[in-house]
Amino acid sequence: MRSCKCFVLVAAVVLSLLLTGGCIKPKITLFPDGTEPLEESVLQGRDRDKILVIPVKGILSESPSDRLLRRRPGTVQEVVARLKKAEKDKRIKAVILKIDSPGGSVTASDILYHEIVQYRERTRAVVVAVLMSVATSGAYYVSLPADFILAHPTTVTGSVGVIFLQPKVDGLMDKIGLAFEVEKSGRNKDMGSPFRRSTEEEQQILQGLINEMGGKFMNLVAAHRRLDEKTLADVSTARIYLADEALRLNLVDRIGYLDDAVEQAKRLAELSRDPKIIAYRRAEYPDDNMYNYNASAGRLVDGTLNPLEWTLAESIPPMRSGFYYLWLPGSGGD
């Protein structure tokens, strides 16, 4: 027992000397915030050419999300950072967008669509979109520039349309006896205010904006997927579809798995049998592979989920008024 205690004591002293002497300089990030640099991680393969996997996950937003003790970058920043880094690597011949999202803001969806189009034009790289659990509305919008869209057998997609979210508290204020008085220069200046009901004129104005944004979405679907009028009429109802129905309507090109997406990317890019499959990570992960979703913003600490990370926010819909390409079950409506 004494020899065991002595060994522990000696080990502790040696470790202390190494640390204070500068021989070991561990980098400990207690609360990673997505500012760590992106580093290439090889998931499989040996050849010179590369296929990059980019996750597109959660509510699409151009704004960062606040978490306990840190701020996480928005989806737009995370995806665009990877596209910009990939553009500098001439060995990347194909990109796989691994999409698992109900959509998000109109602006975020359109930015990602634009950035993917620009990336394809500048690099001539092949882009394959893989729709995972949910790839609806803005997430489907983001997939449209891809050379090939593959849906997982259990994918829910569709919901091609726009929704305007407008939280209202006027009823609550009436109950608790509060009022919110506004002086304005024009009758529509406070349009969309949560403190009163919308007028008929305001509802017509908002519906006009919704129709225009929804029309843009439909035009892109028609252009990229070459749908006939009957199919467009069905899709324009903004309903959701399972993978089999989406394939029948030509919203996707094939049903399969991530491995099938890799094979499709290899075929379209005319690559060798064993290209490197890579991802850009902000931290190292043991046994890393294409299904790693936690790598998008450095949420792991030394390979373990940060115990102070709150993920509940990811499942809560945005509460700010605005226009969204978003499938939002239970949102209500008339």
Secondary structure, DSSP 4 states (H G I P E B T S, - for coil): -HHHHHHHHHHHHHHHHHHHHTS------SS--S-SPPEEEEEE--SS-EEEEEEEESSB-SS-EEETTEEEPPHHHHHHHHHHHHHT-TTEEEEEEEEEE-EEEHHHHHHHHHHHHHHHHHH--EEEEEEEEEEETHHHHHHTTSSEEEE-TT-EEE--S-EEE----HHHHHHHT-------SSTTTTTT-TTSPPPHHHHHHHHHHHHHHHHHHHHHHHHHH---HHHHHHHTTT-EEEHHHHHHTTSSSEE--HHHHHHHHHHHHT--SSPEEEEEESS--TT--TT--GGGTT-EETTEE-TT---GGGGSPP-S-EEEEE--TT----
